[in-house]
Amino acid sequence: MKYLHIFFFLINLSAFAQGTLKGNVTDENDKPLAGAYVVLAGTSEAKRTDHVGNFIFNPITTGPYTVQISYVGFTTQTVNTVITNGSSAELTIVMHHGEINLDEIVITGSQEHSANTLSPLDIALRPVNTSQDILRLVPGLFIAQHAGGGKAEQIFLRGFDCDHGTDINISVDGMPVNMVSHAHGQGYADLHFLIPELVKTVDFNKGPYYADKGDLNTAGYVEFETASQLDRNFVKLEGGSFGTGRAVAGINLPFKSPKANAYIASEFFRTDGFFENSQNMNRRNLHGRFNTQIGRHTYLTAALSGFISQWNASGQIPDRAVVRGEITRYGSIDPSEGGNTSRYNAYIKTIHDFSDGSSLENQLYGIRYYFSLFSNFTFYLKDSVNGDQIHQQESRMGYGYHSRYRRHGAFAEKRLDSDIGGGIRYDVIDNIALSHTVKRSFLNDIQRGDIHEANFNGYVSETFFPIERLSINAALRFDYFRFGYLNQLGSDDYQYSGKGIVSPKLNITYNQSNHVSFFVRAGTGFHSNDARVVIMQSVANTLPRAYSIDIGTETKITPTLLLQAALWRLDLDQEFVYVGDEGIVEPAGKTKRMGFDLSARYQLNKWLFLDTDFNITDPKAKHLPKGENYIPLAPRITSIGGLTVRRSKGFNGSLRYRYMATRPANENNTVKAQGYFVTDVILNYSRTGYEIGISTENLLNTKWREAQFDTESRLKNETAAVSEIHYTPGTPFACRIRFVKYF
């Protein structure tokens, strides 16, 4: 009995014998590497480095450890260390640039959703030349442009036609991209203010499983982070088909203090487009960012950016007009469509790191936004004399603040990670209007008013590690909305309405080894309704809820073959359909979606890579009988992928494809939106100080339809309305040449 007591005493003693392991990871130029994987070999312990390359394991059981540090595009480093009781070991790791090697990627099974394995890999492998290319980094995400290139893209993800952002949460540097209660649709997300060359990380995931993501996070989210510092100064010039030209430049500004840095970047883009009605599109971007260290443990970032854009558009054309030869597929019924928009952003963010490894982040931001769009969806259906052209406009100020505290602690001698945050978003929208126009001249107002909309939110997320390799994340989020609308056509006073919603989340991950991880994710999310609809129609579904579950795995079949797969289901309390010519969001009833996602990344040899994403979804309306319960335009089968040659110098290139299967365009599938298969090619020649490249879109010159709608319309020479497919043609074969100078 005495020896048994001694045995248990030693067990308990070893449980309390703990220390701390911390470190910092930089590249050979002493620049911090944020997002590097830090793994304790032979254990389930894994971390990602923070914004300044720091990591910490606290508490950690005493003993010897082999620490493995990996980052895409760098040679993996291995360091040995020993933790003694109550001690703190500190490591300084310098990573060296190297070739991309999938063999060095470790499956961590981390609950940190920013630790998406595919994100840094795809950024390194997939060519990114436009803001549209950035969105395509998300596996299964498709976009379509149908208003001249200056309007936000239509987004498709997980069986959702997200319109311009209704069911996907998008942010840049902590600022929301989605515009709630927008003149052209709820959640409108125009990403054209982001210069693609500045993007450092893309954090994405699918489903409403993450407590720090709130409104519009049903199908998924995408979070972009721009570089804190440019790797090198550059000037890029591009030119090509259809009068397309682009100039981009980025320069690091000189600072005497090693604790401060800043850069400024600008972009100019213009194109006539491939339509018969010239787009005359131009866009100008400016972005500046400043970073400094205040004391030993506080970091400050401030940024300013702005963009303006104007364009003409050909709009969606009716199939019958092309078949009858009245217009070509690149023609237009109303050539006076188009618009202009602008957005200016400012934010300041501080991050304070505490000695125990916890951190506190605070951010304030402001957004100045303007939007003006002329469209004609139905031609002469309502007004046989002047036509049905409409003008949508708004002027907006957006303000926000959010705070986030993260801590790595312990409960019952087991690791417990805490993430607590909250904030407020406040939108003041002046003169949001829908007007009847003819050739961009005003006829009469259909809607006009002012909106005040506030969102207060807070969340708690706890991740517990009860046994080695198993982690359980439980989270709770609360959002409260205050909607206010002043109808300038019918009232002198604001009317208000408020609504709150609680969103629970549960995520379980089992990391079987450094090669295999399994996960189950479950949770609820929501998308908000337009403030005008909430106030004027007194709708019950102000914040309809989404219920979702994922079951999947991330695994390395071979050292150079990485697979991610998931079976999932998502039920939505209320589908939203935006009706542009009425300026309203219509309810479409309850829906359900079930699907399968598969992503594969394979390294065939040292310089050749294969990637593919395959997604299949069964989207159905719950309230309609079988055969009449299709969800219009919801994607069912999609795939994207390609072959990439990747070398640090010399020739690099990529052959890529996009495939979307034919899908229903109405509830009974009697009208179909045609599928397409499009291929693109990019070829670069890179040296230390410069790069020359050529890009081709639609290499096979396929005739495809980018955006499609089943719309009822009437042409000027018709006596009755016709309901059929209206579409915007996809780009024909196009070529662009570029030259980049680094210095």
N, C-alpha and C positions, 0 to 999 in steps of 0.2 A: 504493500500500500504506500509505503514511504517513497519508493521509486516512482510509483504512478504520480504522486504529487509533484515530484521533481520534474517528471516528464511534462506535465501540463504547465508547470511554472516556466519551463524553458520555451514551450510553445507560446505562451502569453508574452514572455519577454521578447521573443523574436518579432511578435506582432507589433510591439511598441518600439522596436529598434528601427528608427526611420531617420532619413535625412532629406536633403534637397539637392537636385541637379538642375542647374540653369546654364544657359549659354547664349551665344550670339553668332549668327551666320551671315557672312558677307561674301561678295565676289572678290576677285583679285584686285579690283579698283577701289576696294573698301566701301562699296555700296551695299546697303543691307538687302538681303534676299527675303522678302516677305512671302510666306506660303510654302517654304521648303518643308519637306517631310523629315521629321526627326523620330526615329524608331529605336526602341530598346530591343535589340536582337534577342529572340527567344522568349519574348513576352508579348502581351497584347497592348503594351503602353506605346502610344504614338501621339505626336503633337504636330501642329503646324506653326511655323514661326510667325510672329506678329508683324505689325507695320514697320518695325525697325529691325527685324531679323532676330528678335529674342524668343527664347522658349524656356519653359520651366516645368519640371516634374516635382511636385510638392503636395503631400509627402511621398517619399519613395523608400521602399524597404532597403536596408543596408545590404551591401554585397558588391561584387564586381559586375560591371556592365560593359557591353559593347554597344556603342552608340553609332547608328547608321544615319547619315544625312544625305538626302537625294533631292534633286530638283531637275526638272526637264531642261535639257540643254547643257547640263553641268555634269562633271564626273563625280560619282558617288564617293563620299568620304566616310571613313570608319575610324572611330576614336575609342580607346579603352579608358575606363575610369573606375574608381572604387568609391562607394559611399559608405561612410562610417556613421555610427549612431550620433545624431545631432549635428552632423557636419553639413557643409554646403560646398559642393563641387561646382566650379565655373569653367566652362569651355569656350574657346574662341575658335571658330571653324571658318576657314577660307576655302570657298568653292572655286573651281577652275572651269572655264568654259570648255565644253567638249561636244561630241556628236550626240544626237538624240539616241537613246538606247532603252527600248522597252524592257529589257532584262533588268534594269535598275529600278523600275517602278515597283513600289511595295503596296500591297493591299492592306490598308490600316483598319478598315471598318470603323473609322472615326465617326462620331455623331456630329462633329462640326461640319455643317452643310457647306461651308466654304471650302472644305477639303475635297471638292469634286475632282476625281482623278482625271476625267476627260478634259477638263477646262484648260489647264496649262499645256497639255499634250496637243489639243486641237489648235490652240493659238500658235503653237510652234510649227504645226504641220500644214494647217489650212491657210491658203492665201486670203488675206483680208485687204481689200482696196476701197470698199465703200461702207457706209453705215449699214446698208442692207446686208453685206457680207458678215458683219458683226452679229446680227441677229441669227444668221444661219449657222453660227457655231453651236447653237442649242440643238441637240439631237431631236429630230422629229418636228422642228419648227419650220414652217414655210411662210413666205410672205408674198404679197401681190400688190402691185402698184396700178392704180386705175384712175389717176387724175393728174397726169403731167409730170410726175416725179417730184413735185414739191409738197405734196400731201403725205401725211403719215401712211405707212404701208398697212394693208390689211394683213392680219396675222392668223395663222392656223396652227393649233397645237392640241394634241390629245383628243381628237374628235371635236374640237371647238372651232367654229368660225368666230374668232375673238373680235371680229370687226377691226377696230383700230386699237384695241387694248382692254376690252371689257372683262376678259377672264385671264389676264396675265399681268402681273405686277412688274414694272420695269423702273429701275433707278440708275442714276449715274452719280458716283461720289457721294452717296447718301442722300441725294435730292431726288424727289419723285419726277419721273418723266410723264406718267399718266396724268391727264387733266380731267378731273371729275366735273360732271355737269357741263361738259364742253358743248360748244355750238354745233359740232359735227360728231356727236356720239359720246356716250359715257366711257371714260377711261382713255380717251384719245391720247396716243403715245407717239409723238413726233421725235424721232431720234436723230434728225439731221443736224442738230447742233453739236453732235459729238464727232470730233475728228478721229477717224479710225486709227491713224498712226500713233495716237496718244494712249490707246487702250493697253493697260498692263495686265489686268486680270478680268476674267468673265466668270462670275459665280452664278450658276443656274441650277435649278432642280424643278421637278414636276410634282404637282399635288400641293395641297394646303397644309403641309406638315411642319411648318417652321414658325415659331412664335414671333419672331421679329418681322415677319411679313404679314400685312393686314389686308386692307381693301384691295379687291381685284385679284388676289392670289387664290385662284381656284384651280385652273389648269397648270399653273406654275409661276415661276418668277425668273427674272434675269437682272443681275446686278453688275454694273460695269464700274471698274475703278481705273482712273487715268494714272499715268506714271507720276511718281513723286519727283522724278528727275529723268531727263532724256539720257539714253545710253550714249548718244552722240548727236551733235548738231547735224541737220540735214536740210536739203532742198530737193523737192521732187517736182518734176514737170511731166504732164501727161497730155496726150492728144490722140484723137481718133475719129471714128465714124460719126456721122451726123453732126458735125460741128462741135464735137465734145472736146473740152479742154479743162485741165485742172492743174493748179499750182498749190503746193503745200510746203511750208517751211517751219522748222522748229529749232530754237536756239536756247542753250543754257546760258543764263546770265551770270557774269562773274561776281563772286562774293569773297571777301577776305576771310570771313569767319568760316571754319570748316563745319560749323554747326548749322549753317544756313545755306539754302540753295533755292534757285528759282529758274523758271523757263517761260518762254512765250512762244506760241505757235499760231499760225494763221492758215486759212484755206480759201481758195477761190475756185468755184466750179461753175461751168456753163455748158449748155448743150441746146441744139435745135431739136433733138429727138428724131425718131424715125417716122413720125406721123406726117401726113400731108400738111396739116396745120402746125406750123412751127411752134415748138414749146417756148422758145426764147427764155429758157430757164437760166437763172443764175443764183448762186448761193455764196455768201461770204461768212466765214467763221473766224473768230478770234478767241484764243484761250490762253490764260496766264495763271501760273500756280507758284506759290511761295511756301517754303517749309523752313521751320527753324526749331531749335531745341532751347527750351527755357529751363535753366538749371540742369540737373542730372536726369530727371525722370519725367519731364513734361515736354510734350511735342505739340507744335502748333502748325496748322495748315490753313492757308487762305487762298481763295481762287476767285477769279472773275472770268466770265466767258459770255459771248454773245454771237447771235447769228441772225441774218436777214435773208429772205428768199422770195423770189417772185417768179411766176410761170404762167404759161397758157396751157390749156388741156383740151383734148379731143373727147373725153368722156367715154362712157360705155355706148357701144353702137348696137342696134337691133340686128339680129341675124338675117331677118327678111330683107333688110335694105341692101345687104351685101349680096345675098342670093339673087335678088332682082337686078343687081348691077347699078343701083342708084348711087352707091358709094363703094370704094374699095375697103378692104379690111383695115387700112390705115387712114381711112377718111373720118368725117365727123358730121353729125347732124346739127349740132350747135357749136360752131367754132369760137364762140365768145366765152367759153368756160375758162376757168383758171383762178388764180388768186395770189395772195402774198401773206407772209407770216414772219414773225420775229420773236426771239426769246433771248433774254439777258438773265444770267445767273450770278449769284454771289453767295459764298459761304465761308464760314470760319469754323474750324474744328480743333479741339484740343483733346489730347489723350495723355492721361497721367498713369504711369506705371508704379505700382506700389512694390515694396520690397518682398512681399509674400507672393508675387507673381500675379496678383489681381490688377485690374485696370479699370479706369473710369473714362468714358468718352462722352463729350458734349459737342453738339453741332447746332449752329444757327444758320439758316439760309433764307434767301429772298429771291423771288422770280418775277420778272416783268415780261408779260407775254401779250402778243397781239395776233389775231387770226382773221383772215377774210377769204372767203371761198365762193365762187360762182359755179353752180352746177345745174344740169338739166337731165333728170332721170327719165321723165315721161314725155318730153317734147311738147306735144299739143293735146295731151289728154284732158287737161282741165281748162285751158284757155286756148281756144282754136285760133285766136287772132294774134296774141302776143307771145304765145308759148308759155312753158311752165318753168322757165329758168328761175332759180332761187339764189339768194345771197345769204350766207351764214357768216356771222361776225361776232367777235367778242374782244374785250380788253380786260386783262386780268393782272392782279397782283397776288402772288402766293407767298406765304410766310410759314416757316416751320422751325421747330426745335425738337431735338430728341437727345436722350441721354441713355447710356448703357454701361452697366457695371458687370464685369466678368471676374469670377474668382474660381481658383482650383483649390478645393478643400477636401475634407474627409468627413464621413459619417460612419460610426461603428467600425472605425479603422479601415473603411473602404473609401475609395476615391469618389468624390462628389464634386461635379463641376456645376457652377451656378451662373446663370445669365439673366439679369434683371434689367428691364428697360421700359421706356415710355416716352411720350412726346405729344406734340400737338401740330396739326396742319390747319392753316386757315386760308381760304381762298376768297378773294373779293373780286367779283366779276361784274364789270360795268357794261351796260349796253349790249347784252347778249341778245342777238336778234336773228330772226328768220324773216326775210322779205321776198316779195315777188318782184322780179326784175326782167328786163328785156335788153339784151346786148349790154349788160352791166349798168343799165339805167334803172333807177328806182321807180316802182309802180305803187306798191302798198306794203304795209307791214302785216305779217301773219302772226308773229310773236315778237315782243320786245320787253326787256326787263333787266333787273339787277339781281345778283345772287350773292349771299353770304353763306359760306359753308365751312363748318369747323369739324375736325375729327380729333377727339381726345383718345389716347390709347395708352395701354400699359400691359406688360407681360412678365411672367416668371417662368423660367425654363430650368429644370434640374436634370442633370444626367448622372446616374448612379451606376457604379461598376461593382455588382454584388460578388461576382466571381471573375477570375481571370478570363479574358476574351469576351465577356458579355457586358453590354451596356444597355441601360434602360433610360430613355429620355421621356419625361412627363412635363408638359407645359400647359399653361393657361394664358389666354390673351383676352383682354377686354377692350372693346371699341365703343365710343359714344359719338354719334353724329348730331349736329345741330344744323338743320336746313332752314334757310331764310330766302324768300323770293318776293320781289316787288314787281308786280305786273304793270308795266307802264301803260298798257292798253286798257286797263280796267280797274286800277286801284291806286291810291295814294300812299298806302301803308304796306310795310313788310308783313308777310305772314310767315309764321315759324312752325317747325315740327322737329321733334327730337326722337332718337331711337338708339338703343344700345344692343350689343350682341357679345356673347361670351363664346370663345372658340378654344376647345380643348384639343390637345395633341398628344400622341403616344408613339414613340419610335423605339424599336428594339433591334439591336445589332449584335450578331454573334460572329466574331472574327476567328474562324477555325484555324487559320494560319496566315502567314504573310502572302499567301496566294489565293485564299478563298475567304469570302465574307458573305453572310446571309443577313437579310434585313426584313422587318415587317414595319410598315409605317401606316398609321391611322390618324385621322383628324378631321376637323371641320374648318372651313374657311367661308368667305362670303364675297359678293360684289355688291356695291351700293347702287342705288337708283339715282337718276337725275333729279336734282332739286326741284326743277319745274314740274316734273311728274309727281313727285312726293307732295308738293304743296297744292297744285291745281287739281290733281285727280284724287288726292287723299288715299293713295294706294296702301294696301296692307303689307305688301312685300317690299318694304323699304330697304332691308338688308337681307335678301334671300341667301340661305345657307347652302353650302356644298358639303357633302359627306364623302370621304374618300378613303381607300385602303390600297396599299402596294405591298406585294410580296415578291422579293427578288434576291438577286445575288450579283456579286462582283467577283470575278475569278480570273486567274491567269491559267489558261489551259496548258500552255507551254510558256517557257520564259519570255517569249516575244509575241504571245497572243493574249490580248486582254479582252474579256467579254463582260458586258453589263446586260442583265435581263430582268424584266419585271412583268408580272401579271397585276392588273389593277382594275378598280372600279370606282366611278365617281357618280354620285347622285346629286342633282341640283334642284332646290326647291322652286326656283323660278328662272326660266331662260329669258334673256332679254333680246329683243330684236329692234334695232334702231331704224326708224322710218325717217329718212333724211328730209323728204319734201313736206313732212308734217312737223318736223322738229320734235318728235316724241320718241320715247322708248316704250315699245309695246311688250306686255307680258306674253310669253309663249308657252306657259305651263311647265310642269315638272318633267325632268329628263333624266336619263341614265346613260352612262357610257362605260363600256368594258373594253379592255384592250390588252395588247402585248407589245412591249418595247424591247428591242434588241440593238445593242451597239457593239461593234467589234473594231479593234485596232490591232493590226498585225504588221510586224516588221519582217519583211522577206529577206533582207540582208542589211548590211551596214547603212545603206543610203536609200533603200526603197521601202515605202510604207503603203499599206492598204487600210482604208477605213470605210466603214459602212454603218448606216443606221437604218433599221427597218421597224416600221410601226404599223400595227393593224388595230382598228377600233370599230366597235359596233355601237353607234350612237342612236338612241331611240327616244321618242317622246312617250311619257308614261300614260297620258290621259287620252290618247287616241287609239282606235282599233288597229289591229295588225294589218299591215299593208298600207295604212294611212298615217303611220307613226314615224316616218323618216324625218330627220332634222335637216332642213335645207342647207346645202353647201358644206355640211360637216364632213371633213376628210375621213376616209375609211382605210385606205392603204397608202402609205407614203414611204419613200426611201431616198436617202441622199448618201453619196460616198465618192470615192475616187482613189486614184493611185498618185503618190507623191514621191518625187525625187528630192532628197534633202541633203545638201552638202554645205559646209561653211563657206567654201569658195567654189567658183566655177559655175557650171550649169545646174539650175534647180528648176523644178516644174511640177505641175499638177494637172491631171486629167480628171474632171469631176462630172458628176451627173446629178440630176434632180428628177424624181419621179413622183407623180401624184395620180392615183387611179381615178377613173370616171366615178362621179358621185351624184347622189340625188340633188336636184335643184328645187324640188318642192316636196310636200308632205307625202304624196303617193308615188313618187319616183317616176311619174310620167314625163317629166322634163329632167334632163340630165346635164350636168356640167362636165364637159369633156376633160379627160385626163391628158397628161402630157409626159414626155421624156425628153429632157434637154441636157445637152453636154456643153461644158465650157473647158477651155484650156488656158493655162498660164505658164509662161516660160521666162525664166530670169537668168542673167549671167552676173554673178556677184564677185567683186574683188574687195580689197580692204577699204578703198576710198570711194567706190562708186558701185552702182548697179544699173543694168539695162534690162528692160523687160517688155514683154508683149502679152496682151490678154485678148482672148477671143470669147465672145458670148455666143451661144447657140451655134456651135461649130458646124452642125449638120443643116443649118438653116431651116429647122423644123417650124412649120406653121402651128403655133400653139396659142392657147388663150390663157392669159395671166389671171385676169379677174372675170368672174361670170356671175350673173344674177338672173333669176326668173322674174321679169318685170312686165307689168302691164303698161303699154304706151300707145300713143297714136301719132303717126307722122302727119305732116301738113296736108298731104294729098289723100289721106285715108278718112273714111266716114265712120269707122268703128275702131274700138280699141282692140289690141292684140296682146296676148300674154305669151311671152317666149323668152329665150335666152338673149340677154344683152351682155356684151363682153368687151373687154379691152384686150387687144392682141398683145402677145408677148413679143419681146424684141427679136427681130430677125438677126442674121449673122452680123456681128459688129466686132470691130477690132480697135484696140487702144495700145499705143506705145508709150513707154515711160522711161525717164532717166532720173536716177537719184544720186546726189552727190553728198557724201559724208565728210565731215570735217570737225 
